[in-house]
Amino acid sequence: MTDFPFPWTDLAARDSAPTEGLLQAAQALWGQALRFDPSDPLWPDRDRVVVSQPGLMDRLRDMTGDVDAGLDMSRAPPGQAIGTAVGLALAEARLSARFGRSLVDHRTWVLCDGADLETGVALEAAALAGMLGLARLCVIAGVAQSDTSGADRFAASGWSVRRVSCEVPGPDGQMDREAVRNAVVAAIAATVRARRPMLIICTQAAGIGSGRPTTDDAAVPAWAAVAARGRTARRGWQRRAFRHRLRAEFTRWQNGAAPPLWEVDWARAWRTNVGSGTPASPLAAAGHALDQIAQLRPELTCLTLAPPDHDPQYTALAIACGTRDHGMAALLNGLGLHGALLPFGVISAVSIDRLRPALRLAAVMRQQVVHLLCDEGAALQGADMIWLPVEQLASLRAMPNVFLFRPCDPVETRAAFTSALARTDGPSVIVLDGRPDTRRPDTEAAPHGGTLPLGIGPEQGAYVRSGPNVARDVTLIASGHEVAVAEALRRRLAGHGIEACVVSLPCWKQFARTDATYREAVLGTAPRIGLERASGFGWERWLGTEGLFLGAEAIANGCDDALLARVRAHLAAITTA
């Protein structure tokens, strides 16, 4: 999602009309403080503005006297606007620490109502903003006089809170708009001097300004002065940027480009740290990947909840967010929306439901955000199997514009990271298993079965991992740790004279984008059996009419006698049919 051609991003959660006080506050912001040049709406150092109400968007368009010629608006659950704005402010802080205030010196503004302040995601994001000291963030909220509990919670999270009364009546008995704007201007001036994030509450009682919110007739001509101020600021910034010693790196970050020889350097680092030595789990390999990417591409910004104790790379790289799942996911959207950074998030797989609203919003906004899910649930056994999130993989795969990767070993983990970094039009989710890679030496030497052309592998979304590529009796399709179960099943079937081919399927949507000839070559014409400790929803797409899906209960004990007997019985039934 972009904020072109206006400086705000509409993450609308409701269709309610804005209060008169909030509209006057917006007019004061545009007239006195906002840095924005309409002639260059994507100027990197412009102020960011998030608006949570479509009704307010309409009134602001009236104020500017302009026509919406391409504003990309996306609706979001209440509170996501504040969470996204905190991510925008965090991006500004990270970039200014890297390049200095001469290149990065802008603010983030939010226009919302009281309902946004009450949501869990907004409160979690507010706590993170207070913890991180994001002093260049200001939320302006229009609330009822009797409902200011949200402001108290923000104050408890380390925010500076100022209240502006919108109850001053004018000569006509309605709101004295000029008095309200002057009070907001004074509050905004305090924001510039504040060392903490600021919340400006515009309180309004019923009956004061209760009619249709309007702007003054002078608002439209004033927009020209706003544009002139922004144009002057932009030209000054361009002169500073031209002389800046880090101009080339700043431009690369803004363009989202990789550094020269990035792929060569990362391949060399991967071989040094992961490619040699004992087999590692996908989770451990992901820790090495983050460490290497951070060294080669310092624009990486990683947020995490509780870093795995056994993997110090996560702790060293990430900003710890505690248990604030909702807020962290919303912050990642803001980091991606700001631009110039690579947002990564590390979360437990059993917390997927708390990630879902922000992930869905990132998919709609087509933002590059990468979520790493530590899949502890898949390793649970016995009575603990009740916590296994069996339906989550299917639900994430069904979400539009979300790519889900489930690698089975370090090689596929690196391919998943490569694809996620190359994909700039939507979020990616990488599900990581903490169990070690258990590949046998023969499959280690020839992961493709030695029959597919060089370069065909996990980067295609699916590939023949072992077994005969052409003359096969059955195709075993699996992802993640279940690939090891499929490999064991292939060897046991071979003892009964059944030639099985193992296909690893780490990313469905990536595989679906390959040409039909490649898909047919990988899947083959033999009966297909899918293995995954998850729901079978959607697997019929790859298994066909004669396929069999074996889920969490069937493969709970690995490749045991019961699993072997069930597969043999299924193949015998197909043969005699």
Stockholm file with secondary structure:
# STOCKHOLM 1.0

chainA/1-577         MTDFPFPWTDLAARDSAPTEGLLQAAQALWGQALRFDPSDPLWPDRDRVVVSQPGLMDRLRDMTGDVDAGLDMSRAPPGQAIGTAVGLALAEARLSARFGRSLVDHRTWVLCDGADLETGVALEAAALAGMLGLARLCVIAGVAQSDTSGADRFAASGWSVRRVSCEVPGPDGQMDREAVRNAVVAAIAATVRARRPMLIICTQAAGIGSGRPTTDDAAVPAWAAVAARGRTARRGWQRRAFRHRLRAEFTRWQNGAAPPLWEVDWARAWRTNVGSGTPASPLAAAGHALDQIAQLRPELTCLTLAPPDHDPQYTALAIACGTRDHGMAALLNGLGLHGALLPFGVISAVSIDRLRPALRLAAVMRQQVVHLLCDEGAALQGADMIWLPVEQLASLRAMPNVFLFRPCDPVETRAAFTSALARTDGPSVIVLDGRPDTRRPDTEAAPHGGTLPLGIGPEQGAYVRSGPNVARDVTLIASGHEVAVAEALRRRLAGHGIEACVVSLPCWKQFARTDATYREAVLGTAPRIGLERASGFGWERWLGTEGLFLGAEAIANGCDDALLARVRAHLAAITTA
#=GR chainA/1-577 SS CCCCSSSEEECCCCCCCCCHHHHHHHHHHHHHTCCCCTTSTTCTTSCEEEECCHHHHHHHHHHHTCCCSSCCCCCCCTTHHHHHHHHHHHHHHHHHHHHCTTTCCCCEEEEEEHHHHHSHHHHHHHHHHHHHTCTTEEEEEEEETTCCHHHHHHHHTTCEEEEEECCCBCTTSSBCHHHHHHHHHHHHHHHHHCSSCEEEEEEECTTSSCSCCCCCTTHHHHHHHHHHHHHHHHHHHHHHHHHCTTHHHHHHHHHTCCCTTHHHHHHHHHIIIIISSSCCCHHHHHHHHHHHHHHHCTTEEEEESSCCTTCHHHHHHEEECTTCHHHHHHHHHHHHHHCSSEEEEEEEGGGHHHHHHHHHHHHHHTCCCEEEEECGGGGCCGGGGGGCCTTHHHHHHHSTTCEEECCSSHHHHHHHHHHHHHCCSSCEEEEECCSCCCCCHHHHHCTTTTCSCTTCSGGGSCEEEESCSSSCSEEEEECTTHHHHHHHHHHHHHTTTCCEEEEECSCHHHHHTSCHHHHHHHHCSSCEEEECSSCCTTTHHHHCTTCEEECTTTTTTSSCHHHHHHHHHHHHHHHHC
#=GC SS_cons         CCCCSSSEEECCCCCCCCCHHHHHHHHHHHHHTCCCCTTSTTCTTSCEEEECCHHHHHHHHHHHTCCCSSCCCCCCCTTHHHHHHHHHHHHHHHHHHHHCTTTCCCCEEEEEEHHHHHSHHHHHHHHHHHHHTCTTEEEEEEEETTCCHHHHHHHHTTCEEEEEECCCBCTTSSBCHHHHHHHHHHHHHHHHHCSSCEEEEEEECTTSSCSCCCCCTTHHHHHHHHHHHHHHHHHHHHHHHHHCTTHHHHHHHHHTCCCTTHHHHHHHHHIIIIISSSCCCHHHHHHHHHHHHHHHCTTEEEEESSCCTTCHHHHHHEEECTTCHHHHHHHHHHHHHHCSSEEEEEEEGGGHHHHHHHHHHHHHHTCCCEEEEECGGGGCCGGGGGGCCTTHHHHHHHSTTCEEECCSSHHHHHHHHHHHHHCCSSCEEEEECCSCCCCCHHHHHCTTTTCSCTTCSGGGSCEEEESCSSSCSEEEEECTTHHHHHHHHHHHHHTTTCCEEEEECSCHHHHHTSCHHHHHHHHCSSCEEEECSSCCTTTHHHHCTTCEEECTTTTTTSSCHHHHHHHHHHHHHHHHC
//
